[in-house]
Structures are given as structure tokens and as C-alpha cells.
Amino acid sequence: QVQFLESGGGLVSPGGSLGLSCVALGFTFSDYAMNWYRQAPGRERELVATITRAGDNTVYPASVHGRFSISRDNVKNTAYLQMRNLKPGDTAVYYCEIPQISRGTGTQVTVSS
């Protein structure tokens, strides 16, 4: 059974850091690029990070470039998203997703003082 299990969300102050994890189960994780998306109430869903199958290339939009870092461990079937210098505008539900496969249920990240 395909599953994506996200963890690591929470409440953090502006300027703080947070790390998310996503364990992928039920398929060959290393066969696919991995993505992190986010969605905030009333806003479009946004792709915030992509990593290639081998983890040798990453892509970020301007909104998070230099603050977010995606990585993966193909032995542990896990993807990570490290976020620093967080801003209130980063508040959203964060999902790991492989469009050809499925996505997780998401983890809430709230940036507030």
C-alpha cells in the first residue's frame, strides 16, 4: 500500500527553523523525483522544493530559495525539508508528493510570534 507519512510540523517564531520528514512506503522510492508542496487557506497550492531521484539536483521557487533545503535518503525511503528564517507567509500545510504516485495528508507549519 502506498503511503506518505509526513512529520515535523509545528509552531515556530518568525526567523526560526523547522525540519520536516516524509517517509514513503509501498513503492520504489528511488525511482522518482520528490516534491514538497504547501497550501495556505485561500491561496494556491505552491511547489516549494523538488529533488531528483539520486538527490543530485534540487529546485526551489524564489519565495523560499536560500531558506529551504530539500534532501533525501533512498536507503531510508525518506525525504526531508529543512526550513530556516521562517516568515509568517510560510504558514501552510506542507505535503510531500510524487504526482505519479500520491501524496501525504500534510503537516501544519505555523509561523507566528
N, C-alpha and C positions, 0 to 999 in steps of 0.2 A: 504494500500500500504506500503510495506516495505521500510524504509528509514534509512540511517545512515548519520547524519549531524555532520561533524567534524568542529571544530573551535579552534582558539587559536594559530595558526602558526604565523610565522613572522621571522624577522631578529634579531639575538642576538649575542653579542660578545662572543668570547671564554671564558669559565669559567662562563658564565651567566646561567640563569634559564628560563624555559618556561613551561607553562601548557597547555595541550590540553584537549578538551572535545569532547564527541561523544554522541549525543542524538539518541537513537534508537526508531523507530516508526513502528507500523504495525504488531507487534508480541509480544509474552510474553517474555520480556527481561530477566526476572529472571530464565527462563528455560534453559539458555545457558551460557557456559563459554564465555568470551570475550577476544579478542586479539587486540593488536596493532602491525601493521607491518610497515616497511618503505622500500622505494625503492629510490635509488640514480641512476642518469644516469650512464649506463654502469656497474651497479652492480646487483647482485642477490637480489631478494626481501628477506627481513630479518624479522623474527618474533622477536619482541623486548620485548613483555610482554604478559602474559596470566593471567587471574584471573578467579577463579572458580565461579560457579553460585551464591553462597552465599557470595562470596568475602572473604572467609576464607583461601584461599591459592593463592599464586602468584608464577610465574616462570619467570626468566629472563636469557638471554644468558650472557656469560662472558663479551661481548662487552659493555653492559650497566649496569651490576649488580652493585648495590651500588650507581648508579647515577639516574636511572629511577625508578619510583614508579607508579604502576597501582592501581586504586581503582574504585569502582562503587557505585552507589546509585540506588537500584532497585525500589525505590518509584518514583524517577525522570527519570527512564529509561536512565540513563546517565553513561558513563564510562569516566574515567579521566586518563591522563598520565602526571605525574609531572616529569620534566627533569631538572637536575641540573648539574653543572660542564660540560656544553656542550662543545663539541670539533668540529672542522671543519669537521671531519669524520662523525658527526651526521647529517650533511646536507642531507636532503632527503624529499620526500613526505611521510607523515605519514597517514596511513589508520587504521580505526577501522574495524574489520571484524569478522563475525561469519561464518566460512566456509560452514556450512549447510544452511545458510540464504542468505547472501550477504555481501557487503562491501560498505563503503562510497567512495566518489570521491577523498578524501585526502585533507590534508592541508600541505602547504610548510613550512618547517623549514630550515632556513639558518643560519649557524654559521660562522660568518666572522667578522674580525676587519676592 
